[in-house]
Amino acid sequence: MGKKNSSSHVFVKFTCPNCLKQEIKRTAHEREIGAKYECKECRFTGPN
């Protein structure tokens, strides 16, 4: 599930749970602090 990009930041990527069309990427830090994300396709926001 976790991957590293070229700058060694751990992140996860998943499909929008609402529309299942857009891939969303979040860093481990964003997940830890509960930072909001928004799907560019359907404007769904999370985490709930």
ChimeraX commands (.cxc) that place a marker at each C-alpha (Angstrom):
marker #1 position 0.00,0.00,0.00 radius 0.5
marker #1 position 2.70,2.54,0.93 radius 0.5
marker #1 position 5.14,3.60,-1.77 radius 0.5
marker #1 position 8.07,5.99,-1.94 radius 0.5
marker #1 position 8.49,8.68,-4.54 radius 0.5
marker #1 position 11.84,9.99,-5.74 radius 0.5
marker #1 position 12.24,12.31,-2.74 radius 0.5
marker #1 position 11.70,9.39,-0.28 radius 0.5
marker #1 position 8.30,10.52,1.01 radius 0.5
marker #1 position 5.99,7.65,1.84 radius 0.5
marker #1 position 2.58,8.01,0.24 radius 0.5
marker #1 position -0.52,6.00,-0.57 radius 0.5
marker #1 position -2.63,6.21,-3.67 radius 0.5
marker #1 position -6.20,5.08,-3.98 radius 0.5
marker #1 position -9.25,5.56,-6.17 radius 0.5
marker #1 position -11.85,8.09,-5.04 radius 0.5
marker #1 position -14.32,6.19,-2.84 radius 0.5
marker #1 position -17.22,8.17,-4.31 radius 0.5
marker #1 position -16.80,8.17,-8.10 radius 0.5
marker #1 position -14.11,5.47,-8.50 radius 0.5
marker #1 position -12.57,7.48,-11.37 radius 0.5
marker #1 position -9.85,9.70,-9.90 radius 0.5
marker #1 position -6.61,8.51,-8.30 radius 0.5
marker #1 position -5.79,10.32,-5.06 radius 0.5
marker #1 position -2.32,10.43,-3.50 radius 0.5
marker #1 position -1.64,11.28,0.13 radius 0.5
marker #1 position 1.59,11.41,2.09 radius 0.5
marker #1 position 1.95,9.61,5.40 radius 0.5
marker #1 position 2.08,13.01,7.11 radius 0.5
marker #1 position -1.19,14.13,5.48 radius 0.5
marker #1 position -2.83,10.95,6.72 radius 0.5
marker #1 position -1.42,11.38,10.24 radius 0.5
marker #1 position -2.77,14.91,10.63 radius 0.5
marker #1 position -6.08,14.13,8.90 radius 0.5
marker #1 position -5.55,16.66,6.11 radius 0.5
marker #1 position -8.52,17.04,3.77 radius 0.5
marker #1 position -8.38,15.92,0.15 radius 0.5
marker #1 position -10.73,16.63,-2.72 radius 0.5
marker #1 position -11.42,14.51,-5.80 radius 0.5
marker #1 position -10.85,16.55,-8.95 radius 0.5
marker #1 position -13.48,14.52,-10.78 radius 0.5
marker #1 position -16.51,14.64,-8.46 radius 0.5
marker #1 position -15.41,17.09,-5.70 radius 0.5
marker #1 position -15.81,14.46,-2.97 radius 0.5
marker #1 position -13.84,15.48,0.13 radius 0.5
marker #1 position -12.35,13.31,2.83 radius 0.5
marker #1 position -11.49,12.10,5.31 radius 0.5
marker #1 position -14.99,12.13,6.71 radius 0.5
marker link #1:1,2 radius 0.2
marker link #1:2,3 radius 0.2
marker link #1:3,4 radius 0.2
marker link #1:4,5 radius 0.2
marker link #1:5,6 radius 0.2
marker link #1:6,7 radius 0.2
marker link #1:7,8 radius 0.2
marker link #1:8,9 radius 0.2
marker link #1:9,10 radius 0.2
marker link #1:10,11 radius 0.2
marker link #1:11,12 radius 0.2
marker link #1:12,13 radius 0.2
marker link #1:13,14 radius 0.2
marker link #1:14,15 radius 0.2
marker link #1:15,16 radius 0.2
marker link #1:16,17 radius 0.2
marker link #1:17,18 radius 0.2
marker link #1:18,19 radius 0.2
marker link #1:19,20 radius 0.2
marker link #1:20,21 radius 0.2
marker link #1:21,22 radius 0.2
marker link #1:22,23 radius 0.2
marker link #1:23,24 radius 0.2
marker link #1:24,25 radius 0.2
marker link #1:25,26 radius 0.2
marker link #1:26,27 radius 0.2
marker link #1:27,28 radius 0.2
marker link #1:28,29 radius 0.2
marker link #1:29,30 radius 0.2
marker link #1:30,31 radius 0.2
marker link #1:31,32 radius 0.2
marker link #1:32,33 radius 0.2
marker link #1:33,34 radius 0.2
marker link #1:34,35 radius 0.2
marker link #1:35,36 radius 0.2
marker link #1:36,37 radius 0.2
marker link #1:37,38 radius 0.2
marker link #1:38,39 radius 0.2
marker link #1:39,40 radius 0.2
marker link #1:40,41 radius 0.2
marker link #1:41,42 radius 0.2
marker link #1:42,43 radius 0.2
marker link #1:43,44 radius 0.2
marker link #1:44,45 radius 0.2
marker link #1:45,46 radius 0.2
marker link #1:46,47 radius 0.2
marker link #1:47,48 radius 0.2
view
